[in-house]
């Protein structure tokens, strides 16, 4: 879900609100990297449990990518491996820029390479049953200045039909780290057939790290019901 040039001023400082005093508890972790990097491979490992070993952000990013690439967005990872990813991601948060919502690197088109909850990018199409019939080809998120977010999961249905499910949302800055996105109803395309179904949904994202290679976020989501 490549970073493009955009003014940080496009994301305005938030007005004071009760949200900053009572933010939602993030439940899931997403990792993305710019599409211009989608052909590279990495191999690295770092220890975050040994405080005597000094580890910088470059090592942590390389370690994260080595743990999540070619895992179908995290689907093939075991419970212990998800825990390892979470530990490295938590350590990487210490190196996040101040006020990441103002960082121009959040804009652009990103490949979604890991989700701690497999269904978060594509709903039921990424569930255990859904993956039997819909083979994921790619998961992309585009963030367009000043406030548009587009999510797309492309797949092959039944082994021979190309399809995709997509969401378009509007971004709102809540504070220096948190953003809210209200998504319109999903659009489903399979071959020449397409339909919009369901209702709006909401996600609140805390940007935990961003640089030219990777963007991490913790989020909590809810369904807003049918429109």
Secondary structure, DSSP 4 states (H G I P E B T S, - for coil): --B----GGGSPPPPP-GGGGSPPPP-EEEEEEEGGGTT--------SS-TTS---HHHHHHHHHHHHTTSTTTTT--HHHHHHHHHHHHHHGGGPPTTGGG-GGG-EEEEEEEESSGGGTTGGGGSTTHHHHEEEEEEEEEEETTTEEEEEEEEEETTTEEEEEEEEEEEEE-SSSEEEEEEPPEEEEETTEEEEESEEEEEEEEEEEE-SS-EEEEEEEEEEEE-
